[in-house]
């Protein structure tokens, strides 16, 4: 196992390097970099995309064609050169990439171009929101899907199994953002009931400061209810059906028939023998499920419920061409995904010692 772990850890390095390299050089061909963003703001266009719509074009077209940055017609070349030096664009792309990777390997992610705050501090500020959504959604999905999957397995082919399978398929087919909007309309004062708040992770600061510790916990749970439901709805299907199929596979094995023949109670057979074996694949996949919920759909859910998390941070960084935030978060998320993949494999071995990755061909 030690050799397998060492190989996987070494494989992380070229994989991570390939992910960063592809994204870095793709960005070089995308119009509207950080310098264009600064110019667009100084020209009063708000963002860089106003520079590409043709509005307010200069009558001297020949002068425009000779300019390196569209929209920089009224700015002196010295100012543009100063911007290039500040953002590091006075160096070739390959040199900038090598410098970035060297810093990232030392976990030095630099400072945001437009927020005057380090990337680490910015991510740490937004992280609690995304962790709240990911952790609660994963725990609730497991708490509902495992009992439901077991019941579906024990009543396979009955009306209950057919009815719940239909509900699960419908829930899986509904996009998370559409279900989030539906929850807002029904329960957050949209058109029907004002039961839950429509935005934020907690009440305003002046209200939050007056609450007792128990009141703060309840306030947090009150705010997080709708976003968690919206982000969890599609996760039920995979986990429930996985649990059901795992139980069905185990129930049909010889040792279950032997246990029943010995006169053991059905619950003892299910939860004393079948459960431990059937849950191997479900429990071992917990890290991957958490990361999937943590990353998947967070942008839309956070936007709809006005939650200031990593999803919105990443989207805003892309729109603003805030490269340190873009590539810093990409590096961390890619590294986290690769490490979680290794942890999932180790959990399989820890839960079921019969699994031996060491004997697999590499």
N, C-alpha and C positions, 0 to 999 in steps of 0.2 A: 504493500500500500504506500509505503514511503516513496518508492520510485515513481509510482503513478501520480502522487501529489506533486512531486518535483517536476515531472513532465508537464503537468497541467499548469503549474505556476510559470514555468519557462515559456509555455505556449501563450500565456497572457501578453507577454511583451510584444511579439510581432503582431498579434491580433490587434492590440491597442494601438500600436504604431500605424498599422494599415488603416484603421478607422479614422484616426486623426489626419493622416496624410490625404486620404480621399476627400474628406470634408474640407480640409484647409485649401486644397487646390481647386476644388469646385467653387468655393467662395470667391476665389480670385477672378472668376469669369462672371460673377453676378454684379450687375450695375448697382450703383448707389452705396458706396462704402462709407466709412466714418467721416472722411473728409467731405464727401458730397452731402452728408447729413448736416455737418456744421455749416456748409455754404448755403444749403437750403433754408436753414433756420435764420441765418443772417440776412438772406434775401426775403424773409417773411413768408416762405412757402409752408412752414410748419414741419414738413418732412421731405425727404429726398424725392418722393414720387411726384411731387409737384413740378420737379425739374424736367420730367420726361413727358409731360402732357402737351407741350408745345405752347402753353399759355405764356404770354408776356415775352415772346421771342424777340430778340434784337433785330432791328432792320438790317444791320450789317451782318449778313449771313456768312460772308467770307471770314470775318473775325471770329465768329462762333465756331466754325469748323476747325480753326487752328488752335482752339482752346482745349486743354487736357481735361478740365473738369467743367461739365455743362453747368451753367449758372454762376460761374466765377468771373463773369465779364467785368464787374465793377471792383474786383479785389486785386490788390497788387501781387505780383509774382512772389515777392519776398514773404508775404503772409502765407501763401500756399506752401512754400518751401518750409516755413516754420511749422505748419500743421503736419507736414509729412515727417519732419524730424520728431515731433512730439508723439505721433502715432507709430513711428518706426517704419514708415513706408518709403524712407529714403534708401532702404536696403533691398537687395533682391529677395524674391519670395522664398527661395530655398534657404537662404541665410536666416530669414525671419522664422521659418518653420523649425529649423534646427535649434534656434534660440528658444522658441516657445516650448519645444519638447524637453529641452534641458531644464528649463524652469519647472515644467509640469512634473518631471521625474523627481524633483525636490519638493513637490507640492507647493510651488510658488506660482499662483495663478494671476498675479498682478492686480491691477486696479481697474474698475469700470471706467470706460472712456467718458461717460456722461453723468455719473452719479457721485464721483469723488469718494468712493468707498471700495475697499478691497473685495474681490470676488468671494473670498472665504466668508467674510462678514455678511455679505449680501445673501449668500446661500444659507448661512446659519440663521439669518433673520426670517427667511421664507420657509425653511425646512419644517418647523413644527406643523404648519398647515398641511403640507403634503403627507407628512408622517401620520397625522391624525386621520386623514382620509384613507390612506393605504392600510393602516393597521386595523382600524375599526371595520373597514369594508371586508378585509380578509377574515377577521375573527367572526364576524356575523355570517359571512358566507359559509364558513366551516361549521358554525353552530347550527345553522339551518340545514345545510346540504347533507351532512352526515346522517342525522336522524331520519331525514326524508328519504335519502337513498337506501338506508337499511329497511325502512318500512316498504318502500317500493319493491325491494328485492324479495322480502318475505311474502308480499302480496302480488307477485309478478303475474301479469295477465288479467288482473281483476279490474273492475271499474275504477277503483282508486288509482291504480297504476296508470291506466289510460288517461284519466282526467288530469292527474298531476303532470304527466308527460306533455299533454297539450298546453297546460299553463307554463311549463318550463320552456317549451319551444317558443311560445309567444313572447315570454319575457326576454329570451335570448335574442329574438328578432327585433325588439324595440331598441332603437338607438338610445344611448345613455342621455344625450343632450335633449332628445324629445321627451323622454320620461322626466327629466329634470324640469323642463318647462311645464309639463303637466302637473307636477307636484307644486310648483309655484302658483299656478292658476288655481288649483284646488285648495291648497292649505296655507298659502302665504299671502293672502289678500288679493290675489289676482282677480277673481270674479266670484268666489264662493266664501271660503272660510279664512279667517286670520288667526291661525293656530300657531304657526311657526314663523320665525323671522325670515325675511327674504334675502338678507345679506349679512356677511361678516361671520367670524368665528366666535365672537363674544359680543356683548353689549358695548355701547360707547364707553370710553374710559371713565367719564364722570360717573356713570352708573356702575361700572365694574368695580371701582374703588370703594363703593359703599356696601358691596355685598360681603356676606360672611363666607368663610371657606366652603361650607356646604352649598351656599347660594351660588358661588362661582362655578362649582362642579355642575350644578343643575343648569346654570346659564350656558355653560359650554356644551353640555349634552343637548340642550334645547336648540342651540344654533347648528350643531353638527348633524342633527337627525336627517333632514332632507338631503343634504349633499351625500351622506353615507348611503342612504337608500338608493339614490340615483346612480352612484358609482358601483353599487353592489349588484344591481338587478340582473346584469348579464352574466355575473360570475356563478350564479346558482346552477345554471344548466350543466356546465362542464363538471363541476364537483359532484352534483347530485347523480348524474348518469355514471360518472366514474365510480362513485361509491356503490351504486346499485350493481354495476357490472362486476366489480370486484367481489361483492358478496355472493352474487349468483355463481361466479366461478368457484368460490370456496365451498359453497353449500353443496355443490354437486360432487365434491371429492369424497374419497373412501373414508377418511377419518371422521367426517361428519356423520355418515351413515353408521359407522361403528359406535360413535358416541350416543346416537339416538337409540341404537339397538341395546346399549347398556342401560337404558332407562333414564338418562339424564333429562332434566327439564329443558324445554325449548330455549328459554332465556339463557340457561347455563351453556347450552350448545352455541348459541349465537354470540353471546358476549364473553364467554370464557374461552372459546376456541376459535370460532370463525372471525370475530372482530379483530383479534390481534394480527391474523394473517391478511385479512382483507384490507386493513387500513395501512399496510406498508406503503403502497404506492401513493395513497392519498396524503398521509402525514409527511412522507419524504419530500413531496412536492410543495410543501408549505413555503419555503423561501422563494421559489420561483413564482408561486401565485402571488405572494406579497409584492414582489418587485413588479409583476405584471399589473396589478391593481395600482401600485404606487405610480407607475409611469403612464399606463394606458388611460386615455380620456381625462387626465387631470386638468388639462388646459381648458377644455370646454366646461367641465363641472365648476372649476374655480372661477371662470368668467361669468357663468350664469348666476352663481351665488355670491359673486363679488368677494372671493377669497383670494388673498394675496399670497399665493404659494409658488412653488417652483415651476409649475406649468405656465403660469402667466409671466413669470420672470423670464423663462426661455423664449416665449413668444415675443415679448417686448424687446428682448436683446436681439432677436433676429430682425425685427422691423427697424430697430434703431441702428443696426449693424454694430452692436456693441461686442466686438470680437472677443475681448477677454472673458466676458460673461458667457458668450456662446460656446467657445472652445473649452473654457474651464468646466462648465457644467457637463459638456459632452464627454470630456475626459473622465470626470468623476462617475457619471452614470454608466459609461462603457466599462470602466474598471469594476464598478459595483456589480454590473450584470455578469461579467466574467467570473468574479469571485463567488457570486451566488450560485452560478452553475456548478462550480466545484463543491460548494457546500451541499447542494442538493445531492450530488453523487455520494458524498461522504455520509449523508443522512441515510441513504439507501443501505449502505454497508453497516452503519451503526444499528439500524432497525432490523435488518435481515443479514446476519453474518454469512449466509450462504452466497451472497453476491460477492464476486471477486473481480474487481476491475483490473487487478494486476495481471490476470491471465488473458485479458483481451489483447488482440493484436493492435499495434499502434502504427 
